[in-house]
Amino acid sequence: MSNKSNTLSLGTDSLGSLLFRYAVPAIIAMASSSIYHIIDSVFVGHGVGGAAIAGMAVTMPIMNICSAFGAMVGIGAGARISIRLGEGNRFAAEKTLGNAVLLNVVIGLTMTAIMYLFLDPILNLFSGGRANEQTLGYARDFMQIIIAGNVITHLYLGMNDMIRASGYPRKSMMIMLTTVALNLVLNPLFIFKFGWGIRGSAAATVLSQCVAFCIALSHFCSKSSFIHFRREAMHFEWKTIFAILSIGLAPFLMNICASMVTAFVNTALLRFGGTGANDVVSLGEGAADLYVGAYGIANRVILLMIMIIQGLNQGMQPIVGYNYGARNYARVRKTLYMTICCGVAISTAGFLLAQFASEEIARAFVDEARGGDERLMVAAAAQGLRTMVIMFPLVGFQIVAGGFFQYIGKAPLAIITSITRQLLFLLPLLWILPRSMGAYGVWISMPIADSASIVLATALLLWQLGKMRREERDMRSGLRA
């Protein structure tokens, strides 16, 4: 299949085969991205200890902020490229590519400078000023290396989104798998062989992403690629930048909110962990930092499940974006329904796994032979994981709905769906429940917020689908006239 027909098939091929063709590589790529971070935690937990996992948990809000800017550009540009190709405007897609790359360079350099200048205050802020010096030391060591590769991370993730959106899902998958494979080799080498500790894990991450960046760059430098770098498209155009950022604002805000949530969670666990009647670790057993580590474990496992559904979403993106641009709404709806069914099936499987294998999953992260703290961390992480996924069978629907609004260019609906769970529902619960329920109040806040966000996503999706049907009727009426 030629590059051109590979893109045009989005409007003609069987939707089932298209979704399979695009979603499977995207799922593998996104799952591998999450496994990438899990590998870091597993090697650090076994090679350095539970305190180092707590240090990595403190860095999670900062990592989410960095990801927020990368996702804003990459996802926004990918959605615009799909829509432009559906409209038959290839040069506009290439202008989107050029502007996205320039944006990532500017944003990446700015973030690097800010993070280096204010790293210690930022770490204290996101730990609520309550983490001990050992935990903060591990967090500082890890982030100093990660920040050095921030620009490369932005560029590689953004270009990979655009590779998939322009009709190359398998290449996008292979780039992600390359980073995971390299990380799997370099992590134990740097941590165990060279004795670099948590810095070795960070160095493995940055070096793996540098290789992936070079592969993605070579793709868009090749004129055989369906869209590629053109000199006349490599300059800032404010209209194109606005179009990218308007769609990318939803994932940006979602990641910023995730940073706020993680900061709230860390602070709540450091203040109230071990004070609740249902908490598995009492306050006198060093519960504070231990619970932060437990949350880091549970959150990475849940993130893996979410990333698999996000991979399914990304498989839906070029199909929905292309057909929406071509105003083929029947194919848009059918793709959406198929993706929802698959998303719910995946999230239900994740729910069952977390309910029946939570302790086994938690043990993979830490070496219980090290002592009591590691055993207690496993128990706390298992309880948190089981509780946090109570509403997970329906979370798959909510994630697909939020992605759908992004991919058809409905930025306001995507923003509402993305941020209301964290800001409107979850943050107030995290402020109230831990005060009386301890760490269990943190865990139970999440399924309660999920329930409310699922109801909201359902209402917004039904409204948008009704609007599309009215537009279809208007188009048919115009044709008859």
N, C-alpha and C positions, 0 to 999 in steps of 0.2 A: 504494500500500500504506500503510495507516495505521501510526502508530508502534507500536501494540499488536501488529498482525499481523506487523510487521517483526521483532519479538522472538519471537513465538510460532512463526514459520516455522522457527526453529532446530530445533524438534522434529519438523517434518513435511516440509519441502522436500527435494528431492534433495541429497544430501551433496556431490556434485560441483559443482553450481551454487552451493550455500552456500559451500563452500570458495573457489571462484573469486570469489564476490561479496564475501567478507570478506577474503580473502588478498591479492587484487590491490591494493586501496587500501592495506592495511597494508604490503605490500612496497614500494609506491611511497613511502609515508610514511617507513618506516624507512630505505630507500635514500637518500631525500632528506635524512634526518637525518645520515647518514654523509657524503653528498656535501657537506652543510653544513660539516662540519669539513674535508673535503678542499679545499673552496673557500678556506677560511681559509689553509690551508697553501700552496696554489698562489699565491694573491695575495701572501702574506707572502714566499714563496720568491723570487718574481720582483720584488716591490717593495722588499723589505728585504734579503734575502740568505739564504744557507745557515745562517749563525749564528743567525738568528732562528728558523729551523725547529728547530734544536737547542734553543733556548730554549722553544719550544712543546712539544717532546718532554719536557722536564723538568717541564712543568706537567701532563702527562697523568695521573700518579698522583693529583694533587690533583683534577683534573676527574673522575676515576673515583670518588673518594670522595664528591664532591658528587652525582654521578649515582647512587651506591649508595643514598643516603638517599631520593632522588626515586623511584628504581625500587622500593625497598622499599614505599613507600606507594602509588604508582601501579599497579604490577603486582598487588600484594596486593589492593588495592581493586577493580581491574578483575575479577580472578578471583572475588572474593566476590560482586560484583554479578551476574556471569553465573550463578553457582550459585544465588543467591537468586531471580533471575528464573525460573530453571528450576524452582524449588520453588513459584513463584507468589506469592512474598512481595515485592511491590513496595515497601512501606514500609521493609522491612529493607534493600533496595538503596539507598533514599534516605538512610537512616541511615549506611550505608557511605560514600556520597558526602559527606555533611556532615562526618563524622569525618575522612575523608581530607584534605579541604581544610584543616580546622583543624590537623591534624598537619603538613601541609606548611608552613603558616605558622610554626608553632613551631620545627620543625626547620630551616627555611630561615633564619630570623632567628638562631638559635643558631650555625649553621655560618658565617654571614656575620661575626658578631662574633669567633668563634675565628680564622677565616682572616685577618681584618684585623689582629688583635692579634699573631699569630705567623707572618705570611707569610714573612719572611726565614728564620727557623729551619726552617720547613716545606720551603721550597725547597732549603735546604742538606741537609736530611735525605733528600729524595727524589732528590737528585743525588749522594748519597754523599759530599758535601763536596769533590767533585773537579772540578766544572764550573768553567770560567773565569768571570771577572767579566762579560765581554761576554754570555755565554750566560745567566747569572743575571739580568743587567740586562733582557734581553728577556723572560725569564720573569716577572720582577716587574712590568714594564710591562703585560704581557698580563693577568696575574691580578688586578691592582688593579681593572681595569674589569669583568672577569668576575664577581668577587666581589660587586660592587655590584648586579648583577642576579640574584644567587643565589636569592632568594625567588621572583621572577617565574619563573625557570627551573623550580623545583620545582613551582609551581602549574600552569604551562602543560603540562608533561609529564605530571603526574599527572592533570589533568582530561582531557587528550587520550586517555589510556589508558581512562578511564571513559566517554568519549563513544563510543569504539569498542565497548567491552564492553556498552553499553546499547542497541546496535543501530544505530549511525550510522557505519559504516566509511568511507563517502565523505566525510563531514564531517571525520572525524579526518584523513583523507588531505589534504584541502584545507587544513586548518590547518597541517600540516607543510610542504606545498608553499608556503604563504604565507611561512613563515620562510625557506625556501631562496631564493625569488624575491627577497625583500627583501635578504637577505644578498648575493646575486649583484649587486644594484644598488649597495648601500651600501659593500661592501668596496672595489671599485676607486675609488669616489668619495672615501672617507675616506683610503685609502692613497696613491693617485696624485694626485688633484686637490687634496685638503686637506693632504697631506704628513704625516699623523698616524702613519705607520708601523704598527708592530705594535699600538699602542693603537687605531688606526683599525679594525683587524680585530676587536678585542674589542668596540669600540663598536657596530660593525655587527651583531655577534652579539646583544648585549643589546637593542638597539632592535628587531631583528626578532622576538625572543621576546616583547617587550612587546606588540607588535601581535597576535601569536598568542594570548597570554594573554587579551587583551580579547575576542577572538572566542570562545574557549572559555568564558569567564565569561558572555558573553551567552547562550550555548546553555543553560547550566544555570539561568540566571535566567528563561528563558522557560517559562511553564507549558504551552506546547505540546509541550515535550520529554517523552519517555516517563517519564524520571525527572528531577527538578529539585530545586532548593533548597527545603526546607520549614523554616520557623522551628523547628518542634518537633523536627526532626532535626539542627539545627545546635548540638549540644552534645556534649561528650565523653562517650562511653559505653565503659567499660573493656572490656566483652565484645566490642564491635565493633572496638575498637582492637586487642585481642589477636588477633582473627580476621584482620584486615588484616596485622598484622605477622608472624603465624605463617607465612602464605603468602609474604609479601614478603621474609621473611628469606633465602630462597634467592637471589634476584637481588641482595639487599644484600650477602650474603657473597661472591657471585661478583664483584661490582664491587670490594669491598674486597680480595679476593685478586688481582684484576687490577691494583689499585694497588700491592700488594706486589710482584707480578711485574714491573711496569714499573720500580719502584724498583730491584729486583734486577738487571734487564736494564741499566738506565742505569749502575748501579754497576759491573757486570761489564764493560760496554763501555768505561767510563772507565778501568778498571784494566787490562784485558787486551786491549782492541781493538788489533789490529795485531801481536800476539805469536804468533799461530798460523801454521802452515805453509800453511794454506788461505786465510788472510785476504788479501783483494785489495788492502788498503792497509797498508803497513808502518808500524811504530811511529814511525819518524823523520819521517813525513809528516803529523804532527798528527792521528793516527788517532782519538784519544780522543773529542773533541767531534764530530768528523766522523761517527763511527760512531753516536753518539747521534742525530744528525740523520737518518742512513740508517735507523735503526730507526723513527724517527718517521714517515718516508715509508712504509716497508713495513707498519708496523702500521696506518696509516690505510687503506691499500688492503685489507688483510685484514679490517679492521673493516667496510668496505663490504660485503664478501662475507658476513660473519657477520650483518650487519644485514638483508640481504635474506632470509636464512633466518629470522631473528627476526621479520621481517614476516610470513613464511609462518606461523610459530608463532602470532603474534598473530591471524592470520586463523582459526587453529584454535581459539583460546581461547574465544570465545563459544559455538561449536558444541559443543565438548567439555564446557565448564562447564555449559551449559544441559542437555544430555542426561545428563550424570553426575548433576546435581541431580534430574532426572526419572527416574533409574535406568534409562535406556534404553541399556544397555551395548553392544548390538550396533552402534548408531550411533556410540558413542564409539570402538569398536575400528576400525570402517571409516574414520572420519575420521582416526584416528591413522595407519593404514596408508597412506592416500592422501597424508598430509602427509609421511611418511617418504620415500616415493618422490619427491615433488617436492623435498624438502630435499636428498636425495642427488644429484639431477640438477643442482640449483643449485650445490652445492659442487664437483661434478665439473667444471662449466663454469668455475668460479673457478680450480680447479687448472690447467686447460689454459691459461687466459688468463695466469696467473702464470708458467707454464713457458715460454711461447712469446713473451711480450711484456713481460717484466719490465723491460728497459732502457728501452723506449718509455714505459712507465708511470712509471718513476722520473724520466725527463727532463721530464715534465709539471710536476714540482714545483719544479725549480730551473733557473736560466738558466746553462747551461754556458759561455756566452760571458763570464761574470764571471771565470773563472779556473780554476786547477787544482783547488782544493778542491771546487768544484761538480761537476767531472767525476769526481773520486774518490768523492764522495758518491753519485752515480748508480750507479757500479760496485758500491759496497758495498750500496746499497739493493737493486739487482737480485739480487745473490747472496743476500741475506737473504730476499727475497721468494720466490725459487725454492725455497729450502731449507725455509722455515717452513711451506709448504703441501704438503709431500710426502704427508701423510696426509689431505689435505683431502677427497678423494672420500667418505670415511666420516665426516668430521666433521659433515656435514649430519644424519646419523642421530643422533649424540650430542646435538646441539643440540635436535632435535625431541623426543627422549626426555626431556631435562631440562625442557623447557617443558611437556610433557604432565603430568609429576608436579605441577608448580605449579598447572596449570589444573584438576586434579581435587582440589586441596586436600591433597595428600600432601606436606606440608612436609618431613618428615625425608628422604624419598627425593630430593626436589628439592635439598635442601641437600647431601646426599652427592654427587649427580651434579655439582653446581655447583662445589664447592670441592676435591674430590679431585684434579682435574686440576692445579690451581695449587699447592695446599699439599702434597699427598702425592707427586705425581709431578714437577711442573715445578720447584718451588723447589730441591729437592735437586740436580737436574740442572744448574740454573743456578749452583749453588754449586761443583759438581765439574768439569764439562766445560770451562768457559772457562779454567780454570787451565792446562790442557794444550793446548787447541785454539783459544784466543783468541776472536775474535768468531764464528768458525764454530761454536764450542762453544755459544754462545748460540743461534744459528740452529737447530742440529740438536736442541737440547733440546726444542724445541716439538713436532715430529712424534713424538718418542719418547713424550712425555707424552700426546699425542693417542691413540696406540695403546693405552696402558694405560686411559685413560678410556673409550674405545669398548668395550673388553671389559667394564668395570664397568657401563656403561650398559645393555649387552645383557642382562647377568645380572639387573639390577634390573627392567628392563622385562618380561622373561619372567616374573619372580616376580609382578609386579603384575597382569599380564594373566591369569595363572593364578588369582589371588585373585578377580578380577572374574568369571571363569567359574564359580568355586565359588559365589559369591553369586547368580549367575543360576540355577544349579541349585537352590539353596535357595529362591529366590523361586518357581520353577516348582513345586517340591514343596509349598510352602505353599499355592499356588493350587489344586493338585489335592486337597489335604487339605480 
